[in-house]
């Protein structure tokens, strides 16, 4: 049986990918390393969190993803 992703899930994935792309673009700036270790850690945690949310959607756990 083939699993399908709803249009709402596709839109959510696209939004999450846009957020992740924006975060990673900023993270590639030269001044990223000038921020404190806590800010860098929290920033990378946010990127990882979005990645986990996208993965959860693909695994059919859409209800666990908070928009």
TORKOL-4160 file (C-alpha; in steps of 0.2 Angstrom, whole numbers, padded with zeros to 4 digits, m for minus):
67
<pt num="1" X="0000" Y="0000" Z="0000"/>
<pt num="2" X="0007" Y="0017" Z="m0005"/>
<pt num="3" X="0007" Y="0031" Z="0007"/>
<pt num="4" X="0002" Y="0048" Z="0001"/>
<pt num="5" X="0005" Y="0065" Z="0008"/>
<pt num="6" X="m0009" Y="0078" Z="0009"/>
<pt num="7" X="m0009" Y="0095" Z="0001"/>
<pt num="8" X="m0009" Y="0102" Z="0018"/>
<pt num="9" X="0007" Y="0092" Z="0023"/>
<pt num="10" X="0015" Y="0097" Z="0007"/>
<pt num="11" X="0012" Y="0115" Z="0011"/>
<pt num="12" X="0018" Y="0113" Z="0028"/>
<pt num="13" X="0034" Y="0104" Z="0022"/>
<pt num="14" X="0037" Y="0118" Z="0010"/>
<pt num="15" X="0035" Y="0131" Z="0024"/>
<pt num="16" X="0047" Y="0122" Z="0035"/>
<pt num="17" X="0060" Y="0120" Z="0021"/>
<pt num="18" X="0059" Y="0139" Z="0017"/>
<pt num="19" X="0062" Y="0142" Z="0036"/>
<pt num="20" X="0076" Y="0130" Z="0036"/>
<pt num="21" X="0084" Y="0138" Z="0020"/>
<pt num="22" X="0083" Y="0155" Z="0028"/>
<pt num="23" X="0091" Y="0150" Z="0044"/>
<pt num="24" X="0105" Y="0141" Z="0035"/>
<pt num="25" X="0108" Y="0155" Z="0024"/>
<pt num="26" X="0111" Y="0167" Z="0039"/>
<pt num="27" X="0121" Y="0153" Z="0048"/>
<pt num="28" X="0133" Y="0153" Z="0033"/>
<pt num="29" X="0138" Y="0172" Z="0036"/>
<pt num="30" X="0155" Y="0176" Z="0042"/>
<pt num="31" X="0149" Y="0183" Z="0058"/>
<pt num="32" X="0140" Y="0168" Z="0064"/>
<pt num="33" X="0155" Y="0163" Z="0074"/>
<pt num="34" X="0156" Y="0179" Z="0083"/>
<pt num="35" X="0140" Y="0175" Z="0093"/>
<pt num="36" X="0140" Y="0167" Z="0109"/>
<pt num="37" X="0141" Y="0148" Z="0111"/>
<pt num="38" X="0123" Y="0148" Z="0118"/>
<pt num="39" X="0116" Y="0158" Z="0103"/>
<pt num="40" X="0125" Y="0146" Z="0091"/>
<pt num="41" X="0119" Y="0131" Z="0100"/>
<pt num="42" X="0101" Y="0137" Z="0100"/>
<pt num="43" X="0102" Y="0142" Z="0082"/>
<pt num="44" X="0108" Y="0125" Z="0077"/>
<pt num="45" X="0095" Y="0117" Z="0088"/>
<pt num="46" X="0081" Y="0127" Z="0079"/>
<pt num="47" X="0088" Y="0120" Z="0062"/>
<pt num="48" X="0088" Y="0102" Z="0069"/>
<pt num="49" X="0070" Y="0105" Z="0076"/>
<pt num="50" X="0064" Y="0110" Z="0059"/>
<pt num="51" X="0072" Y="0095" Z="0051"/>
<pt num="52" X="0064" Y="0083" Z="0063"/>
<pt num="53" X="0047" Y="0091" Z="0060"/>
<pt num="54" X="0049" Y="0088" Z="0042"/>
<pt num="55" X="0055" Y="0070" Z="0045"/>
<pt num="56" X="0040" Y="0067" Z="0056"/>
<pt num="57" X="0028" Y="0073" Z="0042"/>
<pt num="58" X="0036" Y="0060" Z="0030"/>
<pt num="59" X="0034" Y="0047" Z="0044"/>
<pt num="60" X="0015" Y="0050" Z="0046"/>
<pt num="61" X="0017" Y="0059" Z="0062"/>
<pt num="62" X="0009" Y="0075" Z="0057"/>
<pt num="63" X="m0001" Y="0076" Z="0073"/>
<pt num="64" X="0016" Y="0078" Z="0082"/>
<pt num="65" X="0022" Y="0093" Z="0072"/>
<pt num="66" X="0018" Y="0109" Z="0079"/>
<pt num="67" X="0015" Y="0123" Z="0066"/>
